[in-house]
Amino acid sequence: MLLIPCPYCGPRPEIEFRYAGQAHVARAADPSALSDAEWAQFLYLRDNPRGRHAERWRHTNGCGRFFNCIRDTLTDKIAATYRIGETPPDLAAGAEARR
């Protein structure tokens, strides 16, 4: 079982969480000014990379809060979790420091 480290509650089993889409998707300041194509792109098109990806998760069976998670989509390994509004951690700098 995958343990997801909630930034509020600590590590918990994956069954307590729900995926909530790609992280850091900015809403348009004036949605009514968007064309139909731009609105459709905002609603339906998301990144789907192989490798590390910033995602939004919700701890539904715990604190109920949303948070961001950097997860590798190939290995399912979680590199970091952080609160909404915080700057994503610089994982490349951490890798350089460990060398």
Biopython code that builds the backbone (N, CA, C, O; Angstrom):
import numpy as np
from Bio.PDB.StructureBuilder import StructureBuilder

atoms = [
    (1, "MET", "N", (0.832, -1.167, 0.000)),
    (1, "MET", "CA", (0.000, 0.000, 0.000)),
    (1, "MET", "C", (0.887, 1.243, 0.000)),
    (1, "MET", "O", (1.921, 1.288, 0.665)),
    (2, "LEU", "N", (0.465, 2.234, -0.749)),
    (2, "LEU", "CA", (1.176, 3.497, -0.853)),
    (2, "LEU", "C", (0.847, 4.373, 0.354)),
    (2, "LEU", "O", (-0.320, 4.539, 0.709)),
    (3, "LEU", "N", (1.878, 4.929, 0.978)),
    (3, "LEU", "CA", (1.684, 5.896, 2.052)),
    (3, "LEU", "C", (1.890, 7.285, 1.463)),
    (3, "LEU", "O", (2.928, 7.566, 0.864)),
    (4, "ILE", "N", (0.905, 8.144, 1.634)),
    (4, "ILE", "CA", (0.981, 9.504, 1.126)),
    (4, "ILE", "C", (1.215, 10.429, 2.311)),
    (4, "ILE", "O", (0.429, 10.430, 3.258)),
    (5, "PRO", "N", (2.298, 11.225, 2.269)),
    (5, "PRO", "CA", (2.576, 12.123, 3.394)),
    (5, "PRO", "C", (1.753, 13.406, 3.309)),
    (5, "PRO", "O", (2.143, 14.347, 2.619)),
    (6, "CYS", "N", (0.631, 13.447, 4.000)),
    (6, "CYS", "CA", (-0.195, 14.654, 4.064)),
    (6, "CYS", "C", (0.626, 15.731, 4.780)),
    (6, "CYS", "O", (1.165, 15.466, 5.855)),
    (7, "PRO", "N", (0.736, 16.947, 4.209)),
    (7, "PRO", "CA", (1.526, 17.984, 4.878)),
    (7, "PRO", "C", (0.889, 18.491, 6.169)),
    (7, "PRO", "O", (1.513, 19.251, 6.909)),
    (8, "TYR", "N", (-0.331, 18.082, 6.444)),
    (8, "TYR", "CA", (-1.022, 18.493, 7.674)),
    (8, "TYR", "C", (-1.058, 17.373, 8.713)),
    (8, "TYR", "O", (-0.922, 17.632, 9.909)),
    (9, "CYS", "N", (-1.243, 16.118, 8.258)),
    (9, "CYS", "CA", (-1.463, 14.989, 9.171)),
    (9, "CYS", "C", (-0.311, 13.985, 9.223)),
    (9, "CYS", "O", (-0.266, 13.147, 10.124)),
    (10, "GLY", "N", (0.607, 14.059, 8.283)),
    (10, "GLY", "CA", (1.680, 13.081, 8.212)),
    (10, "GLY", "C", (1.304, 11.930, 7.296)),
    (10, "GLY", "O", (0.263, 11.983, 6.640)),
    (11, "PRO", "N", (2.139, 10.874, 7.236)),
    (11, "PRO", "CA", (1.901, 9.751, 6.324)),
    (11, "PRO", "C", (0.619, 8.990, 6.664)),
    (11, "PRO", "O", (0.371, 8.637, 7.818)),
    (12, "ARG", "N", (-0.179, 8.750, 5.639)),
    (12, "ARG", "CA", (-1.430, 8.007, 5.783)),
    (12, "ARG", "C", (-1.595, 7.084, 4.583)),
    (12, "ARG", "O", (-0.999, 7.337, 3.536)),
    (13, "PRO", "N", (-2.394, 6.011, 4.707)),
    (13, "PRO", "CA", (-2.604, 5.093, 3.584)),
    (13, "PRO", "C", (-3.363, 5.765, 2.437)),
    (13, "PRO", "O", (-4.201, 6.639, 2.658)),
    (14, "GLU", "N", (-3.058, 5.345, 1.226)),
    (14, "GLU", "CA", (-3.626, 5.962, 0.027)),
    (14, "GLU", "C", (-5.151, 5.940, -0.029)),
    (14, "GLU", "O", (-5.748, 6.790, -0.689)),
    (15, "ILE", "N", (-5.791, 4.996, 0.641)),
    (15, "ILE", "CA", (-7.255, 4.916, 0.574)),
    (15, "ILE", "C", (-7.940, 6.106, 1.243)),
    (15, "ILE", "O", (-9.142, 6.305, 1.067)),
    (16, "GLU", "N", (-7.184, 6.903, 2.014)),
    (16, "GLU", "CA", (-7.749, 8.080, 2.667)),
    (16, "GLU", "C", (-7.781, 9.300, 1.748)),
    (16, "GLU", "O", (-8.322, 10.337, 2.130)),
    (17, "PHE", "N", (-7.212, 9.199, 0.544)),
    (17, "PHE", "CA", (-7.025, 10.354, -0.325)),
    (17, "PHE", "C", (-7.792, 10.217, -1.630)),
    (17, "PHE", "O", (-8.162, 9.117, -2.042)),
    (18, "ARG", "N", (-8.025, 11.365, -2.277)),
    (18, "ARG", "CA", (-8.626, 11.403, -3.609)),
    (18, "ARG", "C", (-7.812, 12.338, -4.486)),
    (18, "ARG", "O", (-7.435, 13.435, -4.071)),
    (19, "TYR", "N", (-7.548, 11.887, -5.702)),
    (19, "TYR", "CA", (-6.853, 12.685, -6.706)),
    (19, "TYR", "C", (-7.765, 13.830, -7.130)),
    (19, "TYR", "O", (-8.967, 13.628, -7.302)),
    (20, "ALA", "N", (-7.214, 15.026, -7.302)),
    (20, "ALA", "CA", (-8.028, 16.193, -7.649)),
    (20, "ALA", "C", (-7.492, 16.957, -8.853)),
    (20, "ALA", "O", (-7.802, 18.136, -9.022)),
    (21, "GLY", "N", (-6.689, 16.299, -9.692)),
    (21, "GLY", "CA", (-6.241, 16.927, -10.933)),
    (21, "GLY", "C", (-4.850, 17.509, -10.862)),
    (21, "GLY", "O", (-4.139, 17.376, -9.866)),
    (22, "GLN", "N", (-4.485, 18.160, -11.953)),
    (22, "GLN", "CA", (-3.174, 18.774, -12.084)),
    (22, "GLN", "C", (-3.072, 19.986, -11.156)),
    (22, "GLN", "O", (-4.027, 20.751, -11.022)),
    (23, "ALA", "N", (-1.928, 20.156, -10.523)),
    (23, "ALA", "CA", (-1.705, 21.303, -9.639)),
    (23, "ALA", "C", (-1.294, 22.531, -10.442)),
    (23, "ALA", "O", (-0.841, 22.420, -11.582)),
    (24, "HIS", "N", (-1.454, 23.680, -9.846)),
    (24, "HIS", "CA", (-0.986, 24.956, -10.380)),
    (24, "HIS", "C", (-1.659, 25.348, -11.697)),
    (24, "HIS", "O", (-1.018, 25.965, -12.549)),
    (25, "VAL", "N", (-2.921, 25.008, -11.878)),
    (25, "VAL", "CA", (-3.679, 25.436, -13.050)),
    (25, "VAL", "C", (-4.338, 26.763, -12.680)),
    (25, "VAL", "O", (-5.176, 26.820, -11.780)),
    (26, "ALA", "N", (-3.954, 27.824, -13.378)),
    (26, "ALA", "CA", (-4.457, 29.165, -13.055)),
    (26, "ALA", "C", (-5.765, 29.436, -13.790)),
    (26, "ALA", "O", (-5.883, 29.184, -14.989)),
    (27, "ARG", "N", (-6.731, 29.945, -13.062)),
    (27, "ARG", "CA", (-8.004, 30.352, -13.668)),
    (27, "ARG", "C", (-7.819, 31.675, -14.385)),
    (27, "ARG", "O", (-6.985, 32.494, -14.000)),
    (28, "ALA", "N", (-8.598, 31.872, -15.420)),
    (28, "ALA", "CA", (-8.577, 33.145, -16.142)),
    (28, "ALA", "C", (-9.171, 34.238, -15.261)),
    (28, "ALA", "O", (-10.115, 33.992, -14.510)),
    (29, "ALA", "N", (-8.618, 35.445, -15.354)),
    (29, "ALA", "CA", (-9.138, 36.565, -14.562)),
    (29, "ALA", "C", (-10.558, 36.917, -14.987)),
    (29, "ALA", "O", (-11.389, 37.276, -14.153)),
    (30, "ASP", "N", (-10.836, 36.814, -16.292)),
    (30, "ASP", "CA", (-12.173, 37.129, -16.814)),
    (30, "ASP", "C", (-12.616, 35.978, -17.729)),
    (30, "ASP", "O", (-12.411, 36.052, -18.940)),
    (31, "PRO", "N", (-13.219, 34.919, -17.175)),
    (31, "PRO", "CA", (-13.601, 33.763, -17.986)),
    (31, "PRO", "C", (-14.549, 34.101, -19.130)),
    (31, "PRO", "O", (-14.530, 33.430, -20.162)),
    (32, "SER", "N", (-15.373, 35.126, -18.967)),
    (32, "SER", "CA", (-16.319, 35.475, -20.028)),
    (32, "SER", "C", (-15.624, 36.055, -21.252)),
    (32, "SER", "O", (-16.224, 36.126, -22.324)),
    (33, "ALA", "N", (-14.368, 36.470, -21.110)),
    (33, "ALA", "CA", (-13.616, 37.017, -22.245)),
    (33, "ALA", "C", (-12.948, 35.928, -23.081)),
    (33, "ALA", "O", (-12.413, 36.214, -24.152)),
    (34, "LEU", "N", (-12.973, 34.680, -22.603)),
    (34, "LEU", "CA", (-12.328, 33.583, -23.331)),
    (34, "LEU", "C", (-13.197, 33.118, -24.488)),
    (34, "LEU", "O", (-14.426, 33.142, -24.419)),
    (35, "SER", "N", (-12.529, 32.695, -25.548)),
    (35, "SER", "CA", (-13.255, 32.089, -26.662)),
    (35, "SER", "C", (-13.679, 30.683, -26.251)),
    (35, "SER", "O", (-13.215, 30.168, -25.233)),
    (36, "ASP", "N", (-14.549, 30.064, -27.029)),
    (36, "ASP", "CA", (-14.965, 28.693, -26.726)),
    (36, "ASP", "C", (-13.775, 27.745, -26.729)),
    (36, "ASP", "O", (-13.689, 26.851, -25.887)),
    (37, "ALA", "N", (-12.856, 27.937, -27.674)),
    (37, "ALA", "CA", (-11.673, 27.067, -27.755)),
    (37, "ALA", "C", (-10.772, 27.246, -26.535)),
    (37, "ALA", "O", (-10.254, 26.266, -25.998)),
    (38, "GLU", "N", (-10.584, 28.491, -26.095)),
    (38, "GLU", "CA", (-9.752, 28.745, -24.916)),
    (38, "GLU", "C", (-10.407, 28.178, -23.659)),
    (38, "GLU", "O", (-9.722, 27.626, -22.798)),
    (39, "TRP", "N", (-11.729, 28.311, -23.549)),
    (39, "TRP", "CA", (-12.448, 27.775, -22.394)),
    (39, "TRP", "C", (-12.359, 26.254, -22.377)),
    (39, "TRP", "O", (-12.136, 25.657, -21.323)),
    (40, "ALA", "N", (-12.531, 25.621, -23.538)),
    (40, "ALA", "CA", (-12.424, 24.161, -23.629)),
    (40, "ALA", "C", (-11.017, 23.703, -23.250)),
    (40, "ALA", "O", (-10.854, 22.689, -22.571)),
    (41, "GLN", "N", (-10.011, 24.443, -23.684)),
    (41, "GLN", "CA", (-8.629, 24.088, -23.333)),
    (41, "GLN", "C", (-8.436, 24.160, -21.818)),
    (41, "GLN", "O", (-7.810, 23.277, -21.231)),
    (42, "PHE", "N", (-8.969, 25.210, -21.181)),
    (42, "PHE", "CA", (-8.846, 25.333, -19.730)),
    (42, "PHE", "C", (-9.565, 24.189, -19.017)),
    (42, "PHE", "O", (-9.031, 23.630, -18.059)),
    (43, "LEU", "N", (-10.747, 23.840, -19.464)),
    (43, "LEU", "CA", (-11.546, 22.822, -18.781)),
    (43, "LEU", "C", (-11.032, 21.402, -18.971)),
    (43, "LEU", "O", (-11.060, 20.603, -18.035)),
    (44, "TYR", "N", (-10.563, 21.081, -20.171)),
    (44, "TYR", "CA", (-10.333, 19.674, -20.498)),
    (44, "TYR", "C", (-8.891, 19.270, -20.769)),
    (44, "TYR", "O", (-8.566, 18.090, -20.642)),
    (45, "LEU", "N", (-8.024, 20.187, -21.131)),
    (45, "LEU", "CA", (-6.667, 19.790, -21.508)),
    (45, "LEU", "C", (-5.706, 19.983, -20.346)),
    (45, "LEU", "O", (-5.543, 21.088, -19.828)),
    (46, "ARG", "N", (-5.084, 18.901, -19.953)),
    (46, "ARG", "CA", (-4.103, 18.920, -18.875)),
    (46, "ARG", "C", (-2.849, 18.185, -19.333)),
    (46, "ARG", "O", (-2.881, 17.388, -20.269)),
    (47, "ASP", "N", (-1.753, 18.472, -18.654)),
    (47, "ASP", "CA", (-0.503, 17.761, -18.934)),
    (47, "ASP", "C", (-0.650, 16.308, -18.496)),
    (47, "ASP", "O", (-1.338, 16.010, -17.520)),
    (48, "ASN", "N", (-0.013, 15.430, -19.210)),
    (48, "ASN", "CA", (-0.031, 14.009, -18.871)),
    (48, "ASN", "C", (1.371, 13.442, -19.109)),
    (48, "ASN", "O", (1.561, 12.594, -19.982)),
    (49, "PRO", "N", (2.352, 13.911, -18.332)),
    (49, "PRO", "CA", (3.737, 13.533, -18.591)),
    (49, "PRO", "C", (4.100, 12.152, -18.058)),
    (49, "PRO", "O", (3.439, 11.602, -17.177)),
    (50, "ARG", "N", (5.149, 11.628, -18.612)),
    (50, "ARG", "CA", (5.787, 10.440, -18.048)),
    (50, "ARG", "C", (6.863, 10.958, -17.118)),
    (50, "ARG", "O", (7.758, 11.687, -17.547)),
    (51, "GLY", "N", (6.789, 10.596, -15.875)),
    (51, "GLY", "CA", (7.776, 11.078, -14.903)),
    (51, "GLY", "C", (7.127, 11.973, -13.865)),
    (51, "GLY", "O", (5.940, 11.847, -13.567)),
    (52, "ARG", "N", (7.934, 12.886, -13.314)),
    (52, "ARG", "CA", (7.444, 13.752, -12.235)),
    (52, "ARG", "C", (6.375, 14.720, -12.727)),
    (52, "ARG", "O", (6.467, 15.298, -13.810)),
    (53, "HIS", "N", (5.362, 14.870, -11.885)),
    (53, "HIS", "CA", (4.206, 15.684, -12.247)),
    (53, "HIS", "C", (3.619, 16.264, -10.966)),
    (53, "HIS", "O", (3.481, 15.559, -9.967)),
    (54, "ALA", "N", (3.273, 17.557, -10.996)),
    (54, "ALA", "CA", (2.650, 18.198, -9.831)),
    (54, "ALA", "C", (1.146, 17.969, -9.886)),
    (54, "ALA", "O", (0.488, 18.311, -10.869)),
    (55, "GLU", "N", (0.612, 17.384, -8.817)),
    (55, "GLU", "CA", (-0.806, 17.029, -8.753)),
    (55, "GLU", "C", (-1.435, 17.637, -7.507)),
    (55, "GLU", "O", (-0.747, 17.963, -6.541)),
    (56, "ARG", "N", (-2.742, 17.782, -7.548)),
    (56, "ARG", "CA", (-3.504, 18.228, -6.379)),
    (56, "ARG", "C", (-4.209, 16.996, -5.808)),
    (56, "ARG", "O", (-4.779, 16.197, -6.550)),
    (57, "TRP", "N", (-4.164, 16.852, -4.487)),
    (57, "TRP", "CA", (-4.810, 15.745, -3.803)),
    (57, "TRP", "C", (-5.643, 16.302, -2.654)),
    (57, "TRP", "O", (-5.423, 17.427, -2.205)),
    (58, "ARG", "N", (-6.601, 15.506, -2.184)),
    (58, "ARG", "CA", (-7.406, 15.881, -1.024)),
    (58, "ARG", "C", (-7.402, 14.738, -0.024)),
    (58, "ARG", "O", (-7.604, 13.580, -0.389)),
    (59, "HIS", "N", (-7.172, 15.067, 1.225)),
    (59, "HIS", "CA", (-7.183, 14.065, 2.300)),
    (59, "HIS", "C", (-8.625, 13.938, 2.797)),
    (59, "HIS", "O", (-8.980, 14.474, 3.847)),
    (60, "THR", "N", (-9.441, 13.229, 2.036)),
    (60, "THR", "CA", (-10.875, 13.162, 2.293)),
    (60, "THR", "C", (-11.225, 12.479, 3.610)),
    (60, "THR", "O", (-12.146, 12.916, 4.300)),
    (61, "ASN", "N", (-10.513, 11.422, 3.970)),
    (61, "ASN", "CA", (-10.827, 10.691, 5.209)),
    (61, "ASN", "C", (-9.921, 11.091, 6.359)),
    (61, "ASN", "O", (-9.705, 10.318, 7.293)),
    (62, "GLY", "N", (-9.397, 12.294, 6.285)),
    (62, "GLY", "CA", (-8.537, 12.809, 7.350)),
    (62, "GLY", "C", (-8.907, 14.251, 7.615)),
    (62, "GLY", "O", (-10.023, 14.540, 8.049)),
    (63, "CYS", "N", (-7.984, 15.154, 7.360)),
    (63, "CYS", "CA", (-8.209, 16.574, 7.642)),
    (63, "CYS", "C", (-9.133, 17.246, 6.633)),
    (63, "CYS", "O", (-9.648, 18.331, 6.900)),
    (64, "GLY", "N", (-9.353, 16.615, 5.469)),
    (64, "GLY", "CA", (-10.235, 17.175, 4.451)),
    (64, "GLY", "C", (-9.600, 18.259, 3.600)),
    (64, "GLY", "O", (-10.272, 18.847, 2.752)),
    (65, "ARG", "N", (-8.334, 18.533, 3.806)),
    (65, "ARG", "CA", (-7.669, 19.632, 3.104)),
    (65, "ARG", "C", (-7.074, 19.176, 1.764)),
    (65, "ARG", "O", (-6.725, 18.012, 1.571)),
    (66, "PHE", "N", (-6.977, 20.147, 0.853)),
    (66, "PHE", "CA", (-6.273, 19.933, -0.408)),
    (66, "PHE", "C", (-4.801, 20.244, -0.199)),
    (66, "PHE", "O", (-4.448, 21.077, 0.636)),
    (67, "PHE", "N", (-3.944, 19.575, -0.955)),
    (67, "PHE", "CA", (-2.505, 19.847, -0.944)),
    (67, "PHE", "C", (-1.938, 19.426, -2.295)),
    (67, "PHE", "O", (-2.601, 18.746, -3.078)),
    (68, "ASN", "N", (-0.710, 19.839, -2.553)),
    (68, "ASN", "CA", (-0.042, 19.481, -3.794)),
    (68, "ASN", "C", (0.961, 18.371, -3.540)),
    (68, "ASN", "O", (1.515, 18.245, -2.448)),
    (69, "CYS", "N", (1.179, 17.576, -4.565)),
    (69, "CYS", "CA", (2.043, 16.402, -4.472)),
    (69, "CYS", "C", (2.848, 16.290, -5.753)),
    (69, "CYS", "O", (2.290, 16.397, -6.845)),
    (70, "ILE", "N", (4.137, 16.080, -5.639)),
    (70, "ILE", "CA", (4.955, 15.801, -6.818)),
    (70, "ILE", "C", (5.169, 14.297, -6.831)),
    (70, "ILE", "O", (5.830, 13.730, -5.960)),
    (71, "ARG", "N", (4.581, 13.662, -7.861)),
    (71, "ARG", "CA", (4.588, 12.199, -7.957)),
    (71, "ARG", "C", (5.132, 11.779, -9.312)),
    (71, "ARG", "O", (4.850, 12.417, -10.327)),
    (72, "ASP", "N", (5.905, 10.715, -9.327)),
    (72, "ASP", "CA", (6.407, 10.140, -10.574)),
    (72, "ASP", "C", (5.332, 9.220, -11.124)),
    (72, "ASP", "O", (4.962, 8.241, -10.476)),
    (73, "THR", "N", (4.829, 9.521, -12.304)),
    (73, "THR", "CA", (3.730, 8.747, -12.879)),
    (73, "THR", "C", (4.167, 7.374, -13.374)),
    (73, "THR", "O", (3.318, 6.518, -13.623)),
    (74, "LEU", "N", (5.468, 7.142, -13.523)),
    (74, "LEU", "CA", (5.941, 5.817, -13.941)),
    (74, "LEU", "C", (6.135, 4.875, -12.757)),
    (74, "LEU", "O", (5.784, 3.697, -12.830)),
    (75, "THR", "N", (6.687, 5.391, -11.682)),
    (75, "THR", "CA", (7.003, 4.539, -10.531)),
    (75, "THR", "C", (6.012, 4.692, -9.382)),
    (75, "THR", "O", (6.017, 3.883, -8.454)),
    (76, "ASP", "N", (5.163, 5.715, -9.431)),
    (76, "ASP", "CA", (4.209, 6.045, -8.372)),
    (76, "ASP", "C", (4.903, 6.551, -7.111)),
    (76, "ASP", "O", (4.270, 6.662, -6.061)),
    (77, "LYS", "N", (6.200, 6.859, -7.202)),
    (77, "LYS", "CA", (6.950, 7.354, -6.050)),
    (77, "LYS", "C", (6.644, 8.832, -5.836)),
    (77, "LYS", "O", (6.652, 9.624, -6.779)),
    (78, "ILE", "N", (6.376, 9.189, -4.593)),
    (78, "ILE", "CA", (6.085, 10.568, -4.228)),
    (78, "ILE", "C", (7.389, 11.246, -3.818)),
    (78, "ILE", "O", (8.061, 10.813, -2.882)),
    (79, "ALA", "N", (7.736, 12.319, -4.538)),
    (79, "ALA", "CA", (8.978, 13.043, -4.264)),
    (79, "ALA", "C", (8.784, 14.080, -3.163)),
    (79, "ALA", "O", (9.691, 14.316, -2.364)),
    (80, "ALA", "N", (7.597, 14.703, -3.117)),
    (80, "ALA", "CA", (7.338, 15.739, -2.110)),
    (80, "ALA", "C", (5.854, 16.049, -2.057)),
    (80, "ALA", "O", (5.134, 15.852, -3.035)),
    (81, "THR", "N", (5.402, 16.534, -0.914)),
    (81, "THR", "CA", (4.061, 17.099, -0.771)),
    (81, "THR", "C", (4.227, 18.466, -0.125)),
    (81, "THR", "O", (5.159, 18.688, 0.648)),
    (82, "TYR", "N", (3.318, 19.379, -0.445)),
    (82, "TYR", "CA", (3.390, 20.721, 0.116)),
    (82, "TYR", "C", (2.005, 21.349, 0.094)),
    (82, "TYR", "O", (1.144, 20.950, -0.690)),
    (83, "ARG", "N", (1.801, 22.319, 0.946)),
    (83, "ARG", "CA", (0.497, 22.947, 1.108)),
    (83, "ARG", "C", (0.148, 23.831, -0.082)),
    (83, "ARG", "O", (1.029, 24.351, -0.766)),
    (84, "ILE", "N", (-1.144, 23.991, -0.318)),
    (84, "ILE", "CA", (-1.631, 24.887, -1.362)),
    (84, "ILE", "C", (-1.123, 26.293, -1.053)),
    (84, "ILE", "O", (-1.197, 26.743, 0.090)),
    (85, "GLY", "N", (-0.613, 26.979, -2.057)),
    (85, "GLY", "CA", (-0.099, 28.330, -1.878)),
    (85, "GLY", "C", (1.393, 28.383, -1.615)),
    (85, "GLY", "O", (2.008, 29.438, -1.768)),
    (86, "GLU", "N", (1.988, 27.260, -1.220)),
    (86, "GLU", "CA", (3.436, 27.227, -1.018)),
    (86, "GLU", "C", (4.146, 27.035, -2.356)),
    (86, "GLU", "O", (3.578, 26.487, -3.301)),
    (87, "THR", "N", (5.372, 27.486, -2.421)),
    (87, "THR", "CA", (6.195, 27.298, -3.605)),
    (87, "THR", "C", (6.611, 25.825, -3.679)),
    (87, "THR", "O", (7.002, 25.241, -2.668)),
    (88, "PRO", "N", (6.529, 25.222, -4.872)),
    (88, "PRO", "CA", (6.974, 23.826, -4.993)),
    (88, "PRO", "C", (8.439, 23.693, -4.579)),
    (88, "PRO", "O", (9.241, 24.582, -4.869)),
    (89, "PRO", "N", (8.795, 22.619, -3.919)),
    (89, "PRO", "CA", (10.186, 22.433, -3.506)),
    (89, "PRO", "C", (11.099, 22.266, -4.720)),
    (89, "PRO", "O", (10.699, 21.709, -5.742)),
    (90, "ASP", "N", (12.312, 22.750, -4.591)),
    (90, "ASP", "CA", (13.301, 22.616, -5.662)),
    (90, "ASP", "C", (13.972, 21.253, -5.512)),
    (90, "ASP", "O", (14.964, 21.111, -4.797)),
    (91, "LEU", "N", (13.424, 20.271, -6.186)),
    (91, "LEU", "CA", (13.923, 18.898, -6.047)),
    (91, "LEU", "C", (15.274, 18.711, -6.717)),
    (91, "LEU", "O", (16.049, 17.849, -6.303)),
    (92, "ALA", "N", (15.572, 19.493, -7.736)),
    (92, "ALA", "CA", (16.872, 19.392, -8.409)),
    (92, "ALA", "C", (17.991, 19.835, -7.480)),
    (92, "ALA", "O", (19.063, 19.231, -7.481)),
    (93, "ALA", "N", (17.765, 20.879, -6.685)),
    (93, "ALA", "CA", (18.769, 21.349, -5.748)),
    (93, "ALA", "C", (19.044, 20.300, -4.688)),
    (93, "ALA", "O", (20.192, 20.123, -4.279)),
    (94, "GLY", "N", (18.010, 19.600, -4.234)),
    (94, "GLY", "CA", (18.194, 18.534, -3.251)),
    (94, "GLY", "C", (19.009, 17.387, -3.798)),
    (94, "GLY", "O", (19.799, 16.787, -3.071)),
    (95, "ALA", "N", (18.829, 17.069, -5.081)),
    (95, "ALA", "CA", (19.591, 15.991, -5.711)),
    (95, "ALA", "C", (21.058, 16.377, -5.829)),
    (95, "ALA", "O", (21.943, 15.544, -5.632)),
    (96, "GLU", "N", (21.314, 17.647, -6.151)),
    (96, "GLU", "CA", (22.703, 18.114, -6.253)),
    (96, "GLU", "C", (23.393, 18.057, -4.894)),
    (96, "GLU", "O", (24.570, 17.706, -4.814)),
    (97, "ALA", "N", (22.672, 18.397, -3.825)),
    (97, "ALA", "CA", (23.251, 18.399, -2.487)),
    (97, "ALA", "C", (23.598, 16.998, -2.023)),
    (97, "ALA", "O", (24.525, 16.833, -1.230)),
    (98, "ARG", "N", (22.885, 15.983, -2.489)),
    (98, "ARG", "CA", (23.140, 14.600, -2.064)),
    (98, "ARG", "C", (24.304, 13.975, -2.809)),
    (98, "ARG", "O", (24.778, 12.910, -2.415)),
    (99, "ARG", "N", (24.774, 14.602, -3.865)),
    (99, "ARG", "CA", (25.902, 14.016, -4.638)),
    (99, "ARG", "C", (27.204, 14.163, -3.938)),
    (99, "ARG", "O", (28.234, 13.727, -4.451)),
]
sb = StructureBuilder()
sb.init_structure("model")
sb.init_model(0)
sb.init_chain("A")
sb.init_seg("    ")
for serial, (resi, resn, name, xyz) in enumerate(atoms, 1):
    if name == "N":
        sb.init_residue(resn, " ", resi, " ")
    sb.init_atom(name, np.array(xyz, "f"), 0.0, 1.0, " ", f" {name:<3s}", serial, name[0])
structure = sb.get_structure()
